[in-house]
Amino acid sequence: MRKSKFYLFLGIGLLAFSILWLILTFLTIKGNVGSYANTPRTIPFFLGVCMVILSFVFLYQYFLGFRPKDLHEDLKKNELKNVFIIVSFLIFYTLFLEWFGFVLTTILFIFILSKYVLKEKNWIVNYFFPLVFTGIIYLVFVILLHSSLPRGTIIRLL
Amino acid sequence: MIDNILIAFQQTFTLQVFFIIIIGSFIGIIFGVIPGLTYSMALSLMLPFTFGMGPINAITLLVSVFIGGASGGSISAILIGVPGTPSAAATVFDGYPMTKQGKAGLAMGITVLVSTIGGLLSLVAMILMTDFLAKFAIKFGPAEIFALVLFGFSTICGLADNALFRGLAAGIFGLMLMTVGIDDVEGVQRFTFGRIEMLQGINLLVAMIGLFAVPHVIEVFHSRMNNEDKKSFNINVSKLKTNFPDLKFYKKYLGLILRCTGLGTIIGIIPGAGGTIAAFLGYTHAKNSEKDPIEKAKFGKGNIGGVVGPETANNAITGGAMIPLLALGIPGDPATAIMLGALLIHGIVPGPMLFVQNAPVVYSIYIVFFVAYVVVFFMQVQFIKQIVKCLAVKPHNMAIGITIMIVIGAYTVRNSFFDVYVMFIIGFLGYFLNRINVPLAPIVLGMVLGEVIESNYRTSMALSSGSFKIFASSPISLAFIFLIFLTIGLQIKKRSKDIKQQKMSLKN
């Protein structure tokens, strides 16, 4: 049986993260008031040490040749590409929200996402859903609950 | 006390509160019914709506969503054999075979009935135990609270989907996230990298929205983009009707209902256990307690007891989970963690002092809890056809709506786009952790308990001038420390047994 490298990667990843955490704990947290066991560094340091111990536990499990019970699946078809597209799309939505405000950005975002990214064929979903959904959210948040939605820096300048 | 109850009635017996209960219950049921959506996700999406409400309205919305969601999962489990929520998974075993035998209406009727009975009886337990526990906990000092919360943390991580060490790592990661920002005791900046936005730390609600909703959204969009998206379910609803059982049913299953209510309530109190464990234990208990061998053989093939057990237990956790939240200020699961966040935003601090400072709020929660169960009952009886129709909505269309909600939700927490980006980062991390089977619930609970653990640890250490003896100075904290070692010891023992078994199979 092929040896699973799951615990090796998990152990190394966690060890690297823990070491970075411990370095940052000592480099960025200042102030040593009181005894050593009661400073702003104490808990972060203790948590970092716990993570180091756990990473060794994972590495130990790898060296003993264990496989996790619920073995992870390999990458799915186009997973990296699709996740990258989705992530970029969400980040762009947030950026445009900041610039152009909620109403305009959301209508456009839903339309493009639905019609071009998710290839929805139902025209009612593509054309009416963006308008109706954006309208409902605006109505509930701004008119009923008196909350504020992003107004957009560029829109405010106009 | 009477005055406080009267105030609570005054606050809750309004048209506005009743309307919110209806809306909240409906949303909860819908999120419960649709497979892939959970009530934790519904609660995190509803949070931004609560910011503009008063405290009673806010908690009313969340409690109704919680109860609706806890009940709704069984509908899809019975009708299509796919559990709407993980806690309804055990209902599939006998609920779906009943549908195939043409008894869908009866299965639905029994489910609605026992869910309501289980939930309402757990409310009685909640009323009795919360008061008792709060009176007891008011004597706790920081050392006792620290030991208690640490005990809660040890159970949470161990019960994480059979992955003890990964659960523990996730829990510690949650604790780490809570150390970001200004240290409460000395005002020292921690991991802020000089950014003003980081001074307030990572907002718990923002993190929860990210962890519960973003991985789901990415998964649904990715499946759709690959043309592998799940089909929506079109059910013929014309003949669908909820039928209630006859009197013989009560005679036969009353004992089982009461036992499963007790079981569910206790499981609800234990941090991290949740509805899924309660439902499976309820199912196992129903099967084991069946004395008639012919009836016992019917389990898995449409036995009524196989629906009664899990459905009573998974609804009884609702009352149980609220007990540590209200009495101690410690949430037992992600759903109550979200409620804790909402209460804190409105200046209500759950814990023993809540009964002294804000008693009407506690009684209002009891009233809302009761009314929400009654409303959910009627909705599932009267509007079952309409509810089932929502299964026809395509998952990616639902995910588009959720995407907008999560962005707006994260933004409205502090009117900050920085929070939206933090939510995305945590959400993407959640997606990655999901893919490598690291449980996410311990991260949330680590974040919730992190602040309580640190503040009580540091107060204890300040009181004892840096001596660890303070944690062993009272029998209560000693008892909790003993329980921590016992819990971790038992979990390690179970894990080593698994490892030994795997070692044996590897050799063979």
Interface residues (C-beta under 8 A of the other chain):
Chain A: M1 F6 L10 L14 W21 L24 T28 I29 K30 G31 V33 G34 S35 Y36 A37 N38 T39 P40 T42 I43 P44 L47 G48 C50 M51 L54 V57 F58 Q61 L64 G65 F66 R67 P68 K69 D70 H72 E73 K76 K77 N78 E79 N82 V83 I85 I86 V87 L90 I91 Y93 T94 L97 E98 F102 T106 F109 I110 L113 S114 V117 L118 K119 E120 V125 F129 F133 T134 I137 V140 F141 L144 L145 H146 S147 S148 L149 P150
Chain B: P48 F49 F51 G52 M53 D161 N162 A163 F165 R166 L168 A169 I172 F173 L175 M176 T179 D183 V185 E186 V188 Q189 R190 F191 T192 F193 V217 I218 F221 H222 R224 M225 N226 E228 H396 N397 I400 G401 T403 I404 M405 V407 I408 Y411 T412 N415 F417 V420 Y421 F424 F428 Y431 R435 I436 N437 I453 E454 Y457 R458 M461 A462 S465 G466 F468 D498 I499 Q502 K503 L506
